Amino acid sequence: MRAWLLALGAAALLHLWLLAPSPRPPLALAGLPAMQTRQLNVEAKRPEPDAQTATAPLPISRAPLIPKSTPAATPPPAAASAAPPPELLNAPPLLASAVQSLPEGSLDYTLEQAGQLGTARLSWQISEGRYQLRLERELPGRRLPDWRSEGLVRAEGLLPERFAMQRQGQDRQAINFRRDEGLISYSGHRALHPLPEGVQDRLSWWLQLPAMVAAAPERLQPGQQLVLNVAALRGPPLLWLFRFEGSQADGLWHFSREAMGPFDARLDVWLDPARHFLPTRVRQSVGDEERWELQLQTPAP
């Protein structure tokens, strides 16, 4: 009887074990990867508006949106009536009157160049709306090329038509101001450049600068500048800025133009109010080396 009960219990346990569910295998054994990633939506859920805020309109920004790639807006241009900077003065009016008031004449200078002393003469003629201007220079035993400028006299002052460097009366190098075409051309060179308004040549500015000063001398203060557009011998015209250094003890007005590059020269000019502000002294130098200087021979009256 006892043996039969033991056999019956063992059969019951075996039956229960067969009916029990088997345990789930680990994730790695179920064919799934050990770790998975996914993008989470981190946007917070907006709360439901209450009755008070549901009826209030949302504020709307009126400022325009500027993309990051768009550069910052530039400030609006100044009004057309705004005065120019005080250190930069353009040609004042009445230039033609200042030029035409010059009587025909000449100035004789002492020329110092390369350790030698020579002579120079600046002569001019102004008549019937035209001008002729010449600079002659001579060193002991050697005559330097003459400079010659001729053109028109208009409201803007001198308007050159031709500048030439001459030897024995023949043009060796010239600049032509082709005003009908609005171009500047050069002898022996095919280059053409636009002709700016009021442009001067290498000699005409010797009268144009005095005319600018004589037209309105009360406007000038030390440190201010007069602007001249001057044609180069080959390249395009350049802006020359003459700074007014002030009046000296001898009464001359000193102007300076700094060198415009490593191979350019500094210019210093002294104008005489007693002589229609004509240049009585002109010096061209490069660094500490003085190239040449003209000094008026006769004393001022």
C-alpha positions as CSV (number, residue, x, y, z in Angstrom):
1,M,0.0,0.0,0.0
2,R,2.8,2.4,0.9
3,A,4.7,1.7,-2.3
4,W,1.5,2.4,-4.3
5,L,1.1,5.8,-2.7
6,L,4.7,6.8,-3.4
7,A,4.3,5.9,-7.1
8,L,1.1,7.9,-7.3
9,G,2.8,11.0,-5.8
10,A,5.7,10.8,-8.2
11,A,3.3,10.6,-11.2
12,A,1.5,13.7,-10.0
13,L,4.7,15.7,-9.6
14,L,5.8,14.6,-13.1
15,H,2.4,15.7,-14.5
16,L,2.6,19.1,-12.9
17,W,6.2,19.7,-14.2
18,L,5.2,18.9,-17.7
19,L,2.2,21.3,-17.6
20,A,4.2,24.3,-16.1
21,P,5.2,27.1,-18.7
22,S,8.9,27.2,-19.7
23,P,10.9,30.4,-18.7
24,R,11.5,33.0,-21.4
25,P,15.0,33.0,-22.8
26,P,17.2,36.2,-22.4
27,L,16.9,39.0,-25.0
28,A,20.1,38.2,-26.6
29,L,18.9,34.6,-27.2
30,A,15.6,35.7,-28.6
31,G,17.3,37.2,-31.8
32,L,17.1,40.9,-30.6
33,P,20.2,43.1,-30.2
34,A,21.6,43.6,-26.7
35,M,20.9,47.4,-26.9
36,Q,18.7,49.5,-29.2
37,T,18.6,53.3,-29.7
38,R,15.9,55.6,-31.0
39,Q,15.2,59.3,-31.3
40,L,13.2,60.7,-28.4
41,N,10.8,63.5,-28.9
42,V,11.9,65.9,-26.2
43,E,9.4,68.6,-27.0
44,A,7.4,69.4,-23.9
45,K,3.7,69.0,-24.2
46,R,2.1,72.4,-24.2
47,P,-0.4,72.9,-21.3
48,E,-3.9,73.4,-22.2
49,P,-4.8,77.1,-21.9
50,D,-7.2,78.1,-19.3
51,A,-10.3,80.1,-19.9
52,Q,-8.6,83.4,-19.2
53,T,-5.6,82.9,-21.6
54,A,-7.6,81.2,-24.3
55,T,-9.3,84.4,-25.3
56,A,-6.2,86.7,-25.2
57,P,-4.5,87.2,-28.5
58,L,-0.9,86.1,-28.8
59,P,1.6,89.0,-29.2
60,I,3.1,89.2,-32.7
61,S,6.7,90.5,-33.3
62,R,7.0,93.0,-36.1
63,A,10.8,92.8,-36.3
64,P,11.9,91.2,-39.6
65,L,13.8,88.0,-39.4
66,I,17.4,88.2,-40.7
67,P,19.0,84.9,-41.7
68,K,22.4,84.2,-40.3
69,S,23.9,84.3,-43.8
70,T,22.6,87.9,-44.5
71,P,25.1,90.6,-43.6
72,A,24.1,93.3,-41.2
73,A,22.3,96.1,-42.8
74,T,24.4,99.1,-43.7
75,P,23.5,102.5,-42.2
76,P,21.5,104.8,-44.5
77,P,23.6,107.3,-46.5
78,A,24.0,110.7,-45.0
79,A,21.7,113.4,-46.2
80,A,22.8,115.2,-49.3
81,S,22.9,118.5,-47.4
82,A,25.4,117.2,-44.9
83,A,28.7,119.2,-44.8
84,P,31.9,117.5,-46.0
85,P,34.5,116.6,-43.4
86,P,36.3,119.7,-42.3
87,E,39.7,118.1,-43.1
88,L,38.7,117.6,-46.8
89,L,38.0,120.7,-48.9
90,N,37.1,120.4,-52.5
91,A,37.8,123.1,-55.0
92,P,35.9,126.3,-54.0
93,P,34.0,128.4,-56.5
94,L,35.4,131.3,-58.5
95,L,38.4,129.4,-59.7
96,A,38.1,130.8,-63.2
97,S,38.2,134.3,-61.8
98,A,41.2,133.5,-59.7
99,V,43.1,132.1,-62.7
100,Q,42.1,134.9,-65.1
101,S,43.2,137.5,-62.6
102,L,46.8,136.4,-63.1
103,P,48.6,138.8,-65.5
104,E,50.9,137.3,-68.1
105,G,54.3,136.8,-66.5
106,S,57.1,134.5,-65.2
107,L,59.0,133.6,-62.0
108,D,62.7,132.9,-61.9
109,Y,64.0,130.3,-59.5
110,T,67.3,128.8,-58.2
111,L,67.3,125.1,-58.9
112,E,69.2,122.7,-56.6
113,Q,69.4,119.1,-57.9
114,A,71.9,116.3,-57.3
115,G,74.3,118.7,-55.5
116,Q,74.3,121.1,-58.4
117,L,72.9,124.7,-58.6
118,G,71.0,125.8,-61.7
119,T,68.2,128.0,-62.8
120,A,64.5,127.5,-63.7
121,R,61.7,129.7,-65.0
122,L,57.9,129.3,-64.8
123,S,56.1,131.3,-67.4
124,W,52.4,131.5,-68.3
125,Q,49.9,133.2,-70.6
126,I,46.1,133.3,-70.0
127,S,43.9,134.9,-72.7
128,E,40.4,134.4,-74.2
129,G,39.6,131.3,-72.1
130,R,42.9,129.5,-72.8
131,Y,46.2,129.1,-71.0
132,Q,49.8,128.1,-71.8
133,L,52.2,127.2,-69.0
134,R,55.9,126.3,-69.3
135,L,58.7,125.2,-66.9
136,E,62.3,125.5,-68.1
137,R,65.2,124.1,-66.1
138,E,68.9,124.1,-66.6
139,L,71.9,122.8,-64.7
140,P,75.6,123.6,-65.4
141,G,76.4,122.2,-68.9
142,R,73.0,120.4,-69.1
143,R,69.5,121.5,-70.0
144,L,66.7,119.4,-68.5
145,P,63.5,118.6,-70.3
146,D,61.0,121.4,-70.5
147,W,57.5,120.9,-69.2
148,R,54.6,122.4,-71.2
149,S,50.9,122.5,-70.4
150,E,48.1,124.1,-72.4
151,G,44.3,124.0,-72.3
152,L,41.1,125.8,-71.3
153,V,40.1,128.1,-68.5
154,R,36.6,127.4,-67.3
155,A,34.5,127.6,-64.1
156,E,36.5,124.6,-62.7
157,G,39.8,126.5,-63.3
158,L,42.4,125.0,-65.6
159,L,41.3,122.2,-67.9
160,P,44.5,120.7,-69.5
161,E,44.3,119.5,-73.1
162,R,47.9,118.4,-73.5
163,F,51.0,118.0,-71.3
164,A,54.4,117.4,-72.9
165,M,58.0,116.9,-71.8
166,Q,60.2,118.5,-74.5
167,R,63.8,118.3,-75.6
168,Q,65.1,120.9,-78.1
169,G,61.5,122.0,-78.8
170,Q,60.3,118.4,-79.6
171,D,57.7,116.5,-77.6
172,R,59.3,113.4,-76.1
173,Q,56.6,112.3,-73.8
174,A,53.0,113.6,-73.8
175,I,49.6,113.2,-72.2
176,N,46.5,114.0,-74.2
177,F,43.2,115.0,-72.5
178,R,40.6,114.0,-75.0
179,R,37.6,115.8,-73.5
180,D,35.2,115.1,-76.3
181,E,35.7,111.4,-75.7
182,G,36.2,111.5,-71.9
183,L,39.6,109.8,-72.2
184,I,43.2,110.3,-71.4
185,S,45.8,108.9,-73.8
186,Y,49.6,108.8,-73.8
187,S,52.2,109.1,-76.5
188,G,54.0,105.8,-77.3
189,H,51.5,103.9,-75.1
190,R,48.2,102.4,-76.0
191,A,46.6,102.6,-72.6
192,L,43.4,104.7,-72.2
193,H,42.0,105.9,-69.0
194,P,38.7,107.7,-68.1
195,L,39.1,111.5,-67.8
196,P,37.8,112.6,-64.4
197,E,36.3,116.0,-63.9
198,G,38.8,118.7,-63.0
199,V,41.8,116.5,-63.6
200,Q,45.2,118.3,-63.8
201,D,48.6,117.4,-65.3
202,R,52.1,117.5,-63.7
203,L,52.4,121.2,-64.3
204,S,48.9,122.7,-64.4
205,W,48.4,122.1,-60.7
206,W,51.1,124.7,-60.1
207,L,48.5,127.3,-61.0
208,Q,45.3,125.3,-60.1
209,L,46.4,125.0,-56.4
210,P,47.1,128.7,-56.0
211,A,43.7,129.4,-57.7
212,M,41.9,127.2,-55.2
213,V,43.5,129.0,-52.3
214,A,43.1,132.5,-53.7
215,A,39.4,131.9,-54.4
216,A,38.5,131.5,-50.7
217,P,41.6,131.8,-48.4
218,E,39.4,132.4,-45.4
219,R,38.2,128.8,-45.6
220,L,41.6,127.3,-44.9
221,Q,42.7,126.3,-41.5
222,P,45.9,124.4,-40.6
223,G,45.4,120.7,-41.0
224,Q,42.8,121.0,-43.7
225,Q,43.4,119.6,-47.2
226,L,42.8,120.6,-50.8
227,V,42.1,117.8,-53.2
228,L,43.5,117.7,-56.7
229,N,43.1,114.9,-59.3
230,V,46.4,114.7,-61.2
231,A,47.2,112.5,-64.3
232,A,50.2,110.3,-64.1
233,L,52.7,110.0,-66.9
234,R,51.4,106.5,-67.8
235,G,48.9,105.3,-65.3
236,P,45.4,106.5,-64.2
237,P,44.9,109.8,-62.5
238,L,45.5,109.9,-58.7
239,L,44.1,112.0,-55.9
240,W,46.7,114.4,-54.5
241,L,45.8,115.7,-51.0
242,F,47.7,118.9,-50.1
243,R,47.6,119.5,-46.4
244,F,47.8,123.1,-45.2
245,E,50.6,123.3,-42.7
246,G,50.0,126.9,-41.9
247,S,51.5,130.4,-42.5
248,Q,55.1,130.8,-41.8
249,A,57.0,133.8,-40.3
250,D,57.9,135.1,-43.7
251,G,54.2,135.1,-44.7
252,L,54.4,132.1,-47.1
253,W,51.7,129.4,-46.9
254,H,53.1,125.9,-46.6
255,F,51.3,122.9,-48.2
256,S,52.6,119.3,-48.2
257,R,51.6,116.2,-50.1
258,E,52.8,112.9,-48.6
259,A,54.4,110.2,-50.7
260,M,51.8,107.9,-52.2
261,G,54.0,104.8,-52.3
262,P,57.6,103.5,-51.8
263,F,58.7,105.0,-55.1
264,D,56.8,108.2,-54.9
265,A,58.0,111.5,-53.7
266,R,56.9,113.9,-51.0
267,L,56.0,117.4,-52.2
268,D,56.3,120.6,-50.2
269,V,55.0,123.8,-51.7
270,W,55.1,127.4,-50.4
271,L,52.6,129.9,-51.8
272,D,53.0,133.6,-51.6
273,P,49.8,135.6,-50.8
274,A,51.6,138.8,-52.1
275,R,52.0,137.1,-55.6
276,H,48.5,135.7,-56.2
277,F,49.5,132.6,-54.1
278,L,51.9,131.5,-56.8
279,P,54.5,129.0,-55.7
280,T,57.7,130.7,-54.6
281,R,59.3,127.5,-53.3
282,V,58.8,123.8,-54.4
283,R,60.6,120.8,-53.0
284,Q,60.4,117.2,-54.1
285,S,62.0,114.5,-51.9
286,V,62.1,110.8,-51.4
287,G,62.7,109.8,-47.8
288,D,65.7,111.7,-46.5
289,E,67.1,112.2,-50.0
290,E,66.2,115.5,-51.5
291,R,65.5,115.2,-55.3
292,W,65.3,118.8,-56.3
293,E,64.2,122.2,-55.0
294,L,63.1,125.5,-56.6
295,Q,63.6,128.7,-54.6
296,L,62.4,132.1,-55.9
297,Q,65.3,134.3,-56.8
298,T,63.7,137.7,-56.3
299,P,62.4,138.6,-52.8
300,A,58.7,139.1,-52.3
301,P,57.6,142.8,-52.5
